C-alpha cells in the first residue's frame, strides 16, 4: 500500500493560556501559567482549589446563541477550536468531495457538566423531567458529530475514547485515514470540560490531583515535590490533508505528521507499568512508523502530568525507547502551564509540537525547583530556548493503560 504524506493545513486551540493557537503559543513561549483558583463553582467544601480554566471564553462568535443552550461546554470548546482550524486551512467545501472528508475528535469524559446538573434535576423533580437534550449533550461522540454537521464532512466520523490519550488517538487515527488513502481531509483533535465539583471530587478521592493552593507549586512535572496533576479544560484541533491535495489547492502547509504508535500496558486501571515498557512500545512503534532513527528526534512533549508515578515511569520509558539518545534530547511538559486537559491534552500538545518545530523553540517545564534523580533528563527547566529541530514527538498516556505517540516533522518544501 502506498503511504501518502500527511500535512497540517489548519490548527485551532482554546486553552487555559489563550483562546486561539497564536495566543496560547505566545503564552507557552513566555512561560505563562494558566493555573489559578477555580471560578466555576464554590470550592469551600472541597480540598482542590485550583484548575486550568479557559478564561473569557465567548463561543457566540462561532455558534448561534440558541444552539449554545443545547451544547455541553465540551462541545462548545470543540466546535470553536475546529472552526478556527477550518478557517485557517482555507478549505472550501463547495470544491471538496464531502465523502472524502472525515472527523476524528476525542473526549475522555464527554458532557460531564450536563450529566451532573441533569442528575441533580432528576433527583429533585423526577427523571422524566430532565432536558430532552440531555442525552445528545452528554454522549462523548457529539463533539465530532456537531463538527461534521457544521462543516459538511461526510466521511468517517468517530470519537476515540482512551481517557487522557483520546486526543492523541484521534490525531493518530486521522493521520492513518489520510495517509492510507481513505480520505483526503481530516479534522481531528480533542475536547474536555470537566472542571466540575463531581469530576474533581472523583480525582481527589483517587488521590490523582494535587491539593496545594499555590499555583506555582501545583502542576510541577518532573519535580521531586510533585503531588498530583491539576485538571484543565479546553480543546485542540488540526486539519490534516494529503500532501498532493493540499498542494493542488494552494494551501499553506504548517507542518507534517510522519509517525504514530500506540500500545496498551495491560497492567492496571490507573497505574502505569513500573518499568515504562508500555509507553516505550508506543514510542518505538511511532519511530518505526515514521521510518526514522531515535537520534533524529530532538524534542518530546511529554505526557508529564506531575503525578509521582507518571513522570518517573515516562522517564524510564523514554530511556527504553531512545537509549543513550534520551540524554541528548529535550523532554518538557507544557502541562506545567495548562494543567492536564484529559482527552484534549494530546491534541493541544500536538499543536504545540507543530509550533515548536515551525518556530525552532522548545517550551519550558515551568516552576521546576527540586530535581528528582528518577527524572534526570533535560526537562527544559523554567525557561524555553531556541533549537533547530526537525522531528518532535508528543506522548499521551491514559487510564486503562492506553499509550499513544505522535511524531511531527518541521515543514520543508
C-alpha positions in Angstrom: 0.0 0.0 0.0 1.3 3.4 -0.9 1.7 5.7 2.0 0.9 9.3 1.3 2.4 12.3 3.0 0.1 13.9 5.6 0.4 17.6 6.2 -1.2 20.1 8.6 -3.0 23.0 7.0 -5.1 24.4 9.9 -5.0 24.5 13.7 -7.2 25.7 16.4 -7.0 25.9 20.2 -8.9 27.1 23.2 -6.7 26.6 26.3 -6.2 27.9 29.9 -3.5 30.2 28.5 -5.3 31.5 25.4 -8.4 31.3 23.2 -6.5 30.9 19.9 -3.5 29.0 18.7 -1.4 32.1 18.5 -2.4 33.5 21.9 -1.8 30.1 23.5 1.5 29.5 21.9 2.7 33.0 22.7 1.8 32.3 26.4 3.6 29.0 26.2 6.7 30.6 24.8 6.7 33.2 27.6 6.1 30.5 30.3 2.8 31.9 31.4 0.9 29.7 33.9 -2.8 29.3 33.3 -3.5 27.6 36.6 -5.4 29.7 39.1 -8.2 29.4 41.8 -11.4 27.8 40.4 -14.1 30.3 39.5 -16.7 27.9 38.0 -18.1 26.9 41.4 -17.6 27.3 45.1 -14.7 25.2 46.3 -15.0 25.9 50.0 -16.3 22.3 50.8 -13.6 20.6 48.7 -9.9 20.0 49.0 -8.9 21.0 45.5 -8.9 24.8 44.9 -7.0 25.2 41.6 -7.6 24.3 37.9 -6.6 25.3 34.4 -9.8 27.1 33.4 -10.4 28.7 30.0 -10.7 32.4 30.5 -13.1 34.9 28.9 -14.5 32.3 26.5 -17.2 33.6 24.2 -18.3 31.0 21.7 -21.1 33.2 20.4 -18.7 34.5 17.7 -18.8 31.0 16.2 -22.0 29.4 17.4 -25.6 30.8 17.4 -26.8 31.6 20.9 -29.9 29.4 20.6 -27.7 26.5 19.6 -25.3 27.1 22.5 -28.1 26.3 25.0 -28.2 22.7 23.6 -24.4 22.1 23.6 -22.4 21.0 26.6 -19.3 23.1 27.3 -17.0 20.4 25.8 -18.8 20.5 22.5 -18.7 24.3 22.5 -14.9 24.2 23.0 -14.5 21.6 20.3 -16.6 23.5 17.8 -14.7 26.7 18.3 -11.3 25.1 18.0 -12.4 23.1 14.9 -13.8 26.2 13.2 -10.6 28.1 13.9 -8.6 25.3 12.3 -11.1 25.1 9.3 -10.8 28.8 8.7 -7.0 28.7 8.8 -7.0 25.8 6.4 -8.8 27.8 3.7 -10.9 24.8 2.7 -14.0 25.4 0.6 -16.5 22.5 0.8 -18.0 23.6 -2.5 -14.9 22.3 -4.1 -14.4 19.2 -2.0 -15.8 15.6 -2.1 -17.5 15.6 1.3 -17.4 11.8 1.4 -13.6 12.0 1.5 -13.5 14.4 4.5 -13.6 12.8 7.9 -13.8 13.9 11.6 -11.8 12.3 14.4 -12.5 14.1 17.6 -11.9 12.5 21.0 -13.1 13.2 24.6 -12.2 11.3 27.7 -15.4 12.1 29.6 -17.8 14.0 27.3 -20.6 16.2 28.6 -19.8 15.8 32.3 -21.2 19.2 33.5 -24.5 18.4 31.8 -24.5 14.9 33.3 -24.2 16.2 36.9 -26.7 19.1 36.5 -29.3 16.9 35.0 -28.8 14.1 37.5 -29.5 16.7 40.3 -32.6 18.0 38.4 -33.9 14.4 38.0 -33.4 13.6 41.7 -35.3 16.7 42.7 -38.1 16.9 40.1 -38.3 13.3 38.7 -36.1 11.8 36.0 -38.8 12.2 33.3 -38.3 16.0 33.7 -34.7 16.1 32.5 -33.9 18.0 29.4 -34.8 16.5 26.1 -31.3 17.5 25.0 -29.7 15.6 28.0 -28.5 12.5 26.0 -27.2 14.4 22.9 -25.4 16.9 25.2 -23.8 14.1 27.3 -22.5 11.5 24.9 -18.9 11.8 24.0 -19.2 11.5 20.2 -21.4 14.6 19.9 -18.5 17.0 19.5 -17.4 15.0 16.5 -21.0 14.9 15.2 -21.5 18.7 15.6 -18.3 19.4 13.8 -19.2 17.1 10.9 -22.7 18.7 10.7 -21.3 22.2 10.8 -18.6 21.6 8.2 -20.5 19.1 6.0 -17.9 16.4 6.3 -19.5 13.1 5.3 -16.6 10.7 5.5 -15.6 8.7 8.6 -16.8 10.5 11.8 -15.6 9.0 15.1 -14.7 9.7 18.7 -11.8 7.8 20.2 -12.3 7.4 24.0 -9.0 6.4 25.6 -9.0 8.6 28.7 -6.1 11.1 28.7 -4.8 9.7 25.4 -8.1 10.4 23.5 -6.9 13.5 21.6 -3.7 11.8 20.5 -5.6 8.7 19.3 -7.9 11.0 17.3 -4.9 12.7 15.6 -3.2 9.3 15.0 -6.4 7.7 13.6 -6.9 10.8 11.3 -3.3 10.6 10.2 -3.8 6.9 9.1 -7.1 7.8 7.4 -5.4 10.3 5.2 -2.0 8.5 4.8 -3.6 5.2 3.7 -6.0 6.7 1.2 -9.4 6.5 2.9 -9.9 10.3 2.6 -8.2 13.5 1.5 -9.0 15.7 4.5 -9.5 15.0 8.3 -10.5 17.3 11.1 -9.1 15.9 14.3 -8.5 16.8 17.9 -10.0 16.5 21.3 -12.1 18.5 23.8 -12.7 18.3 27.6 -14.7 20.4 30.1 -14.5 18.6 33.4 -13.7 21.5 35.8 -16.7 20.4 37.8 -17.1 19.6 41.5 -18.0 16.0 40.9 -15.2 15.3 38.4 -12.6 16.9 40.6 -14.1 15.2 43.7 -13.6 11.8 41.9 -10.0 12.6 41.1 -9.5 13.8 44.6 -10.8 10.5 46.1 -8.5 8.7 43.6 -5.6 10.8 45.0 -4.6 11.7 41.5 -4.8 15.5 41.8 -2.8 17.9 43.9 -4.4 19.8 46.8 -1.9 22.5 47.1 -3.3 26.1 46.9 -0.1 27.6 45.4 -0.3 27.8 41.6 3.5 27.9 41.4 3.8 24.5 43.1 0.7 22.8 41.7 1.5 21.4 38.3 5.2 20.7 38.6 6.1 17.8 36.2 9.4 16.0 36.9 9.9 18.0 40.2 10.7 15.9 43.2 7.9 17.7 45.1 5.1 16.9 42.6 1.9 15.7 44.3 -0.6 15.1 41.5 -2.0 16.8 38.4 -4.1 19.9 38.0 -7.3 19.5 36.0 -7.6 21.7 33.0 -10.2 22.3 30.2 -10.0 23.2 26.5 -9.8 21.9 23.0 -7.3 21.5 20.2 -7.9 20.8 16.6 -5.9 20.2 13.4 -6.8 19.9 9.8 -4.8 17.1 8.1 -4.6 16.6 4.3 -2.7 14.5 1.9 0.2 16.5 0.6 -0.9 16.3 -3.1 -4.4 17.6 -2.1 -3.0 20.5 -0.1 -0.6 21.5 -2.9 -3.3 21.2 -5.6 -5.5 23.7 -3.9 -2.6 26.0 -2.9 -2.9 25.6 0.8 -0.3 27.0 3.3 1.3 24.0 4.9 2.1 24.3 8.7 3.8 21.1 9.4 3.8 17.3 8.7 2.8 14.3 10.7 5.1 11.3 9.9 4.5 8.7 12.5 2.0 7.3 15.0 2.4 4.5 17.6 0.0 3.1 20.1 0.2 0.4 22.8 -1.5 -0.9 25.9 0.1 -1.6 29.2 -2.4 -4.3 30.0 -1.3 -3.8 33.6 -3.6 -1.7 35.8 -6.6 0.6 35.5 -4.7 3.7 36.7 -1.1 2.9 37.4 1.5 2.7 34.5 3.8 -0.2 34.1 6.6 0.4 36.6 9.4 -0.1 34.1 7.8 2.1 31.4 7.5 -0.8 28.9 4.1 0.2 27.6 4.8 3.9 26.7 8.2 2.8 25.4 6.5 0.4 23.0 4.2 3.3 21.7 7.3 5.5 21.1 9.2 2.7 19.4 6.2 1.9 17.2 5.9 5.6 16.2 9.6 5.7 15.3 9.2 2.6 13.1 6.1 4.1 11.5 8.0 7.3 10.7 11.0 5.4 9.4 13.4 7.5 11.4 16.1 6.7 13.9 15.7 7.6 17.6 18.7 10.1 17.2 16.7 12.2 14.7 14.1 13.3 17.4 15.1 16.5 19.1 12.2 17.2 21.4 9.5 15.3 23.2 6.4 17.0 24.5 5.9 14.6 27.5 2.7 13.4 28.9 4.3 14.9 32.1 1.2 15.0 34.4 3.0 15.9 37.6 2.0 12.7 39.4 4.8 10.7 41.1 4.2 7.6 39.1 3.7 9.1 35.7 6.8 11.3 35.5 9.3 8.7 36.7 7.6 6.0 34.6 7.7 8.1 31.5 11.3 9.0 32.1 12.1 5.3 32.2 10.1 4.7 29.0 12.0 7.4 27.1 15.2 5.8 28.1 14.0 2.4 26.9 12.8 3.8 23.6 15.7 6.1 22.9 18.7 4.5 24.7 21.7 6.8 25.1 20.0 9.5 22.9 17.5 10.1 25.8 20.2 12.2 27.4 20.7 14.3 24.3 17.1 15.3 23.6 14.8 17.8 25.4 11.6 16.5 27.1 9.4 19.1 28.6 5.8 19.2 29.8 3.5 22.1 28.8 1.1 20.8 31.4 3.1 22.8 33.8 1.3 25.8 32.2 -2.0 24.4 31.1 -2.7 21.7 33.6 -4.0 18.4 32.4 -6.7 18.7 29.8 -7.5 14.9 29.8 -9.0 13.9 26.4 -8.0 17.3 24.9 -4.3 17.1 26.0 -2.9 15.1 23.2 -4.4 17.3 20.5 -3.3 20.6 22.1 0.2 19.2 22.7 0.4 18.1 19.0 -0.4 21.8 18.1 2.3 22.9 20.4 4.8 20.5 18.8 3.9 21.8 15.4 4.5 25.4 16.6 7.8 24.3 18.3 9.1 22.9 15.0 8.0 25.9 13.0 9.5 28.4 15.4 12.6 26.4 16.4 11.6 26.9 20.0 11.4 24.4 22.9 8.8 25.2 25.5 9.8 25.0 29.2 8.7 22.9 32.1 8.0 25.9 34.4 8.1 26.1 38.2 10.8 23.3 38.3 12.7 23.7 41.5 13.7 20.4 43.1 15.5 17.9 40.9 14.3 14.3 41.1 17.0 11.7 40.4 14.4 9.5 38.8 13.6 12.2 36.3 17.1 13.0 35.2 16.6 14.0 31.6 16.7 17.5 30.1 13.3 18.8 31.1 13.9 22.3 29.8 13.6 23.7 33.3 11.9 27.1 33.8 12.9 28.8 30.5 12.2 27.8 27.0 15.0 28.0 24.4 15.7 28.2 20.7 16.7 24.9 19.0 16.8 23.9 15.4 14.9 20.5 15.4 13.4 18.5 12.5 11.3 16.0 14.4 9.3 16.2 17.6 7.3 13.6 19.5 4.2 14.1 21.5 3.3 11.4 24.2 -0.1 10.8 25.7 -0.8 8.1 28.3 -4.3 7.3 29.6 -6.0 5.4 32.4 -6.6 1.8 31.3 -3.0 1.6 30.0 -3.6 3.4 26.7 -0.4 4.9 25.2 0.0 7.0 22.1 2.9 8.7 20.5 2.8 11.1 17.5 5.8 12.2 15.5 5.7 15.6 13.7 8.2 16.9 11.2 9.2 20.5 10.5 7.7 21.6 7.2 10.3 21.6 4.5 9.4 22.4 0.9 
